Amino acid sequence: ISRSIKRPDFTNDINESSPTGTYILQENGTSSPYKVYCHMTDIPGCGGGGWTLVLKVDGNKNTFKYGSPLWTNNESYAVEDGLEGLTERESKLGSYWNTPFKKICLGMAVNGDKKWMMLDYEASSLYSVIADGKYRSTSAGRATWLSLIADSSLLAYCNYEGFNINLKVAQTKLWHMYVRLGLVANNEDNCASTDSWIGFGVEYVGCVESHQACGNRVHCSSNVDLPAFGYILVQ
């Protein structure tokens, strides 16, 4: 017997008493159905569920480095690893380009120590704010970003944050800092040659060349290297 089942549009449409796990979403009943992991309980630092998982990013791998096409296309990656939840296995789900949100929950785990922060930001999807490469500001603040990793650090100045950070030194084509989402800082009182960051999808060329898919680093004036396993969920 064939039955027509009304699928929820988004995780927020699922009854809050429903269990955390895999759900099939379909916007307005017209888009292609897609599987997501919905976290239906509170995430410390982000708030109550439900949260829709979008990305899981391993800072020790290059899968989600700044130049990866996974940031700019609408193709999923390792879906089954995403549907198993907040484990440390990389994934990109269909929620990256299908799910609108008003809040973003960011998590980073180092040696099993998982910490979270929340961004107030409204968009039609994460794809819509990242794929075109245009800078978009956020306002979480330095202290909030640093709270994601114990013993993390940043240089004192600049503290420039947002999506698609794209900073270059005018005198050279080589020195640059690109970040898909995060905060960068400098030892000089400007943003011209930033040498530290915390965030997702980083490409840095300065006193060294460095790629980090997720985590915290400080170069040149000191040496901090804290790759993290990162999580991005939306609501």
C-alpha positions, 0 to 999 in steps of 0.5 A: 500500500502506498501512503503519502507521508508529510515530512517535516520541513525543518528540525524546528518542525519536529515535536520537541519531545521527539528523540535525537537522531536521523530524520528525513526533511523535505521543504514545503513538500516539494524539494528532494527529501534529504536525511539529517541528524537532529539534536533535540536536546540542549547543547551547553553554550548554544541552547535547547534543541532542535539543532540540525547538523550541517558539517563535521570537520577534522582539523587534522585533515585537509578535507575542509581546507579553505580551497575545498570545493565542499565549501562552495558546492551543493554536494553531500559528503560522507552522509552516513558519518553525519547521521551517526551524530556528534562523533568525530567523523567528517561529514557534510549533509544536505542541510548545508544548502537546504536548511534556513536558520536564525542561529548557528551552533559551533563546536570544537573538540580537542582531546575529547574536550568538546566546547560550544558557542552560538552565533545569532545569524539569519540566512537561507542556508550556510551555503548562501553565506559561504559559497559566493566567497563574499565577506559577511561579518559576525559579532560573537567577540574574541572571548567567545571564540577563544572559549571553544578551545582550552588554552587557545590564544590569539594575538592582541589586535585586529580581532576581525571575524565573520564568514569568508575573511579575505585579507591580503598585504597590499605590497605582496601577492603572497601574504594572505589570510583566508577563513571560511568562518572564524576570527583572526588577530594580529600583533600589530594594531591593524589587520594587514598581516594577521598571523593568528586565528580560530575558526573553520577552513583556513588558508594562511601564507605569511611567515609560513604557509599553513592550512587548517580545516578547524582549530587555533594557530598563532604564527610568527611571534609565537607558535600555537598549533591546536587543531580541533574537530569541529561541528556546525549545527543550525536552528 
